[in-house]
Amino acid sequence: MRLVQNMCTIAEYPQAGSASGDGCSGGSSGRPRLIKIAVVGASGVGKTALVVRFLTKRFIGDYERNAGNLYSRQIQIDGEMLAIQVQDTPGVQIHEHSLDCNEQLNRCIRWADAVVIVFSITDYKSYELLSHLHQQVRQLHPGNRVPVVVVANKADLLHIKEVEPQHGLQLANMLGCTFYEVSVSENYNDVFNAFHVLCKEVSKQQITSTPEKRRTSLIPRPKSPNMQDLKRRFKQALSAKVRTVTSV
Ligand SMILES: Nc1nc2c(ncn2[C@@H]2O[C@H](COP(=O)(O)OP(=O)(O)OP(=O)(O)O)[C@@H](O)[C@H]2O)c(=O)[nH]1
């Protein structure tokens, strides 16, 4: 859902595509490194609430349907300032046993360095979407282990739960994802931790795959010139020249 109230603390970008596309700007240019995160899941599971909570620490319960907004924030991780962009996405649905993914959602997933898949413990259908969404992420990033975090939201509504949090954990483990059970409405720390862990993982990946690092690990360093050898060769060349001159 989209925020009804105007959030001036958050820089909002008009289009996901307008952001720097390499996912690793900054570094040598002095700008903070960029980490792009897409938040996906069924409608009404609390995606916007989660993003807003992470960005502003506040829980705002009044939303209208989300058209897909991009927000940004800078956070410090392990002493390094990182620019985080979070893409909120419209809710997805299952259509005849397969994911009803529109091009906008696919674009967001392709754009992202990491993905948060959200479901609500009060909505079994949103839980069923989890493995479909995970598969979609893997398909859109072939050969690339994009970090994925699974967030089970609305933990404060245990009395109307349709999914055992334990089942969410088991499925996330099976898919190789980190799992967080949170209540966006009641707890900021769990929300922050989920994003923090994700950012750390992406950051680690970016650092180990920067061109400079790759180049230095692949290309052997040229040997430093051996001065003794150079002197010997210079002497040889000189004496050959002297020999030629005296023979003339
Ligand atoms: N009780 C409770 N309500 C929550 C929590 N998180 C979100 N909500 C409520 O759930 C409703 C849906 O939240 P949104 O953040 O708009 O959900 P969404 O996934 O962005 O929805 P779409 O835009 O339709 O995709 C809102 O009324 C929120 O106030 C939570 O942790 N606990």
The ligand as an SDF file (V2000), in Angstrom:
LIG
                    3D

 32 34  0  0  0  0  0  0  0  0999 V2000
   -1.7250   -5.9610   13.6440 N   0  0  0  0  0  0  0  0  0  0  0  0
   -0.8190   -5.6740   12.7050 C   0  0  0  0  0  0  0  0  0  0  0  0
   -1.2300   -5.0340   11.5970 N   0  0  0  0  0  0  0  0  0  0  0  0
   -0.2730   -4.7770   10.6560 C   0  0  0  0  0  0  0  0  0  0  0  0
    1.0820   -5.1090   10.8370 C   0  0  0  0  0  0  0  0  0  0  0  0
    1.7520   -4.7280    9.7400 N   0  0  0  0  0  0  0  0  0  0  0  0
    0.8580   -4.1470    8.9100 C   0  0  0  0  0  0  0  0  0  0  0  0
   -0.3660   -4.1800    9.4600 N   0  0  0  0  0  0  0  0  0  0  0  0
   -1.6270   -3.6700    8.8790 C   0  0  0  0  0  0  0  0  0  0  0  0
   -1.9170   -4.4560    7.7310 O   0  0  0  0  0  0  0  0  0  0  0  0
   -2.5640   -3.6530    6.7480 C   0  0  0  0  0  0  0  0  0  0  0  0
   -1.8420   -3.7990    5.4230 C   0  0  0  0  0  0  0  0  0  0  0  0
   -0.5570   -3.2290    5.5420 O   0  0  0  0  0  0  0  0  0  0  0  0
    0.2460   -2.6670    4.2740 P   0  0  0  0  0  0  0  0  0  0  0  0
    1.5870   -2.2840    4.7380 O   0  0  0  0  0  0  0  0  0  0  0  0
   -0.5370   -1.6640    3.5840 O   0  0  0  0  0  0  0  0  0  0  0  0
    0.2940   -4.0020    3.3790 O   0  0  0  0  0  0  0  0  0  0  0  0
    0.8840   -4.1710    1.8940 P   0  0  0  0  0  0  0  0  0  0  0  0
    1.4970   -5.5120    1.8600 O   0  0  0  0  0  0  0  0  0  0  0  0
    1.7670   -3.0260    1.5370 O   0  0  0  0  0  0  0  0  0  0  0  0
   -0.4420   -4.1380    1.0040 O   0  0  0  0  0  0  0  0  0  0  0  0
   -0.5970   -3.8590   -0.6110 P   0  0  0  0  0  0  0  0  0  0  0  0
   -0.2330   -2.4540   -0.8740 O   0  0  0  0  0  0  0  0  0  0  0  0
   -2.0500   -4.1240   -0.8720 O   0  0  0  0  0  0  0  0  0  0  0  0
    0.2950   -4.8200   -1.3260 O   0  0  0  0  0  0  0  0  0  0  0  0
   -2.5800   -2.2260    7.2750 C   0  0  0  0  0  0  0  0  0  0  0  0
   -3.8240   -1.9680    7.8490 O   0  0  0  0  0  0  0  0  0  0  0  0
   -1.5210   -2.2390    8.3700 C   0  0  0  0  0  0  0  0  0  0  0  0
   -1.7870   -1.3210    9.3880 O   0  0  0  0  0  0  0  0  0  0  0  0
    1.4610   -5.7830   12.0520 C   0  0  0  0  0  0  0  0  0  0  0  0
    2.6070   -6.1410   12.3070 O   0  0  0  0  0  0  0  0  0  0  0  0
    0.4510   -6.0470   12.9400 N   0  0  0  0  0  0  0  0  0  0  0  0
  1  2  1  0
  2  3  2  0
  2 32  1  0
  3  4  1  0
  4  5  2  0
  4  8  1  0
  5  6  1  0
  5 30  1  0
  6  7  2  0
  7  8  1  0
  8  9  1  0
  9 10  1  0
  9 28  1  0
 10 11  1  0
 11 12  1  0
 11 26  1  0
 12 13  1  0
 13 14  1  0
 14 15  2  0
 14 16  1  0
 14 17  1  0
 17 18  1  0
 18 19  2  0
 18 20  1  0
 18 21  1  0
 21 22  1  0
 22 23  2  0
 22 24  1  0
 22 25  1  0
 26 27  1  0
 26 28  1  0
 28 29  1  0
 30 31  2  0
 30 32  1  0
M  END
$$$$
